Amino acid sequence: MYQSVDGTACVRLLSLDGEVGCAGPDRRAVLAPLQHFSDANIQLSTKTTVVLPLSALHQFLNRTVNERSLAKHVAGVLVEHGGADGQNLSRGFSPDTRFPQAEFAPYKAEYVWNPPGSGVLQQRFEFPVFLLTPESTAAVRELTAGNEKRNFKYPLHVAEFDFVMQSTKSGTHDSESCLKEWACLPLGGYSVWSSLPAINVTSPVENPIVLVMAAMDSASFFRDATPGADSPLSGLIAMLAAADALSRVPDVDEFQKQIVFLALTGEAWGYLGSRRFISELAGGNPALSGLSLSRIHQVLEIGSVGKAVDAGRATLYVHKQKDQVSSATNEMVEALQLSATSLAGAQHVGAVEVKMASKLNPGVPPSSLMSFIQKNSSTAAIVLEEFDEVFKNTLYHSHLDDANNIDKNSIAGTAALIARTVYLLGDSAANATQLQSIEVNSSLVSELVDCLLRQSPGMVCDLVKGLITPTQQYANHYVGVLLGEPSFSPYLENVDDISRFVWNFLASRTGIVRNQQVKDGVAAGIKRASASSFEECAQKCSNIDEICVGATGEHKGRCIMSTTRFVPAYSPRLQFEAASWKVVAAEPGDIMSEMDPVWTESFWKSISIWYFAVFRCLLNLPVPATSVVKEVEFWDAKNFSAHARALGFGFPVVGTRSSGRRRDGDTRRVAALNSLGTNPERISSDRHDLGAMAARGALLRSFRRSTCQMTRTVASSSATTRSHLAQVLKHDVALPLAPSFSATDHLPYVGYPPAFRPRLFSSHAAGSSSNVVLVSDDAHFQQSLKEVESSKSLGVVYFTAQWCGPCKQIAPYIDELSREFDDVTFLKIDVDNV
């Protein structure tokens, strides 16, 4: 029987130069016996599913890059679960290069910041690689032991790789070509900035700006296992805790400098957030009213600070551009050292020491600071790090950089240091008494670590749920792709949980309640203020200078005065126009623009693999929502159809003579039945909905009786434009649907005339209302259908899934239609949950 393998996959990404990462087996499934190896010294003579300990992974992958004869026999790689302990990783484990993103550095040097770096993160592999869970590791070990015991004779345990994680459309093997063909989306998301105090938009005060920033995304060889605890989330948590501490300082609105907190995303993939932020500032974007590049007086970045504690004392190093001398830079260094001295007797945090990084360093280490220095080399900018000459984090950009790799006391000490330093920089009238009173809430630091870096409680912790409704149980800090038209008021379904949480958190700390006399963080203000002091809100506030903070599905939010904004983060070399992305020319003389890889990610379905024992040739039909699959032997097409319907597959199947024949753009036909009978049923599935079939578990696998060669039956889909659907709702008539796209490739609207392509992206304001009903289960769905039928009204069923990019892109228009046609019932079904 089939059993699913639980784990996390390495995926395929594209750049202007080509592809990196891993690939699926393309148009046909691949089966290969499971074989365990204890190290990377592997010799293969036939297709094999390689099972490896984590410690051997990087060496083996680099061998496949250099040894083509080895790579061609690798069907896939399964990596055993294991932490740093007991995995022979004493020298570290980092898939990134030894100088991450060296092409963006404001200096040229063959320098090693990351000694354990293997570079596999930037390599291309033509086979899948899975990181197994502990449970799957134990199961796979048992199967490989069985194969070895039987000397790889039948019954043989094999793994089946049957998915596509790369674009299969011809010629789309780099970012520019795949964007033209609608086969991928750019990496990106939303950064967040927040001003302390709020900026008076109507009468802004032109004070110098102290910019305090940290990154909130990381990287990993296994995309969905990207914790980034030390690098860079420790810095982000320190910044959030410092903002919380500063929110309790009185009279911050009388500071002589404007304090701006900036949380950046996309930094691990070409410094997307910082470069886009600078680009928008330089262009004078009105959405950044109150900010300007010329007013940024000092930049203080918080880097990796989770491993700074040694023997009870935290030691932090100040890195700046080599040979840079300025009074503004010296002022920051002096403020840091004075703040460190003041913490000697502070409660809840240990001693903190600040040192200057070695003069032998070529310049600043890999950091967002590079974007600012490349824009203006005279910028007064420093980055605070836990290391001097090389990374202290030997698990940099790996899935092992989790909460166990950091010290909460190190983060709390850094947060206290930053809060006091920013106070000294912002207020020229700062006094020692007030400086000593600035304390960091160490319990908040622990809570942030548990919420953002652990699976329990994860994103369902009280702190997060008090501000947003999380869509995932625990956080993953891979940047993801930019869904929807980039907007400074984005549709919230297109903004990831971390960005939404940071937006609400910073707004709640930097904002004040209207007419509230005590200048305090709103969280503390809520406890002291009467209910009448607040205007409750679900989306928007009545006053133009207020925003709605903390509104969730369970409770309303509060209107507060705060200047907290989203900023789209994506490559400055990308332009969105006419409902599509295009690559523009690099800015002449701009090094970062010329070196920009322009990272993108292909569309694909959820990735999974199966393993089972091969006894004979069978047709196997996986039963939806289970990991056990019935094995039934079919002798003809009539038998096949009857059994398929009995198992709940109520849809037609396509049978043709040519495997992989293409028709109607990207619609695919495969020969799944021609070996099962002389007259297989030939019924087109073009008119049937992908979502409906996916909800019925429409995944067919067949073994040819003679050769056991795997082929697939792929059901096609029909996509509908918003205008067509609107006409259907207005006139209650059936209209032609748009051409279909492949369920496997998710290539929407291929071959469809540009004038008739649906607008995939939306610029709706954040928090727009919707009349779409989320279906919870099959009973709910059946009851809803009965209600529609009894009322003799129209109903629209919208099928979607977390892995479906086009589904998310059309979501704003479904919501818009639900408001426009309030007499129509709109039902939303997640095909993976119902």
Buried (B, 14 or more C-beta within 10 A) or exposed (E): EBBBBBBBBBBBBBBBEEBBBBBBBBBBBBBBBBBBBEEBEBEBEEBBBBBBBBBBBBBBBBBBBEEEEBBEBBBBBBBBBBBBEEBBBEEBBBBBBBBBBBEBBBBEEEBBBBEBBBBBBBBBBBBBBBBBBEEBBEBBBEBBEBBEEEEBEEEBBBBBBBBBBBBBBEEBBBBBBBBBBBBBBBBBBBBBBBBBBBBEEEEEEEBBBBBBBBBBBBBBBBBBBBBBBBBBBBBBBBBBBBBBBBBBBEEBEEBEBBBBBBBBBBBBBBBBBBBBBBBBBEEEBEEBEBBEBEBBBBBBBBBBBBBBBEEEEBBBBBBBBBEBEBEBBEBBBEBBBBBBEBBEEBEBBBBBBBEEBEEEBBBBBBBBBBBBBBBEEEBBBBBBBBBBEBBBBBBBBBBBBBBBBBBBBBBBBBBBBBBBBBBBBBBEEBEEEBBEBBBBBBEBBBBBBBBBBBEEBBBBBEBBBBBBBBEEEBBBBBBBBBBBBBBBBBBBBBBBBBBBBBBBBBBBBBBBBBEBEEBBBBBBBBEEBEEEBBBEBEBBBEEEBBBBBBBBEEEBBBBBBBBBBBBBBBBBBBEBEEBBBEBEEBBEEBBBBEBBBBBBBBBBBEBBBBBBBBEEBBBBBBBBEEEEBBEBEBEEBBBBBEBBEEBEBEBBBBBBEEBBEEEBBBBBBBBBBBBBBEEBBBEEBBEBBBBBBBBBBBBBBBBBBEEEBBBBBBBBBBBBBBEBBBEBBEEEEEEEBBBBBBBBBBBBBBEBEEEEBBBBBBBBEBBBEBBBBBBEEEEBBEEBBEEBEEEEEBBBBBBBBEBBBBBBBBBBBBBBBBEEBEEBBBBBBBBBEB
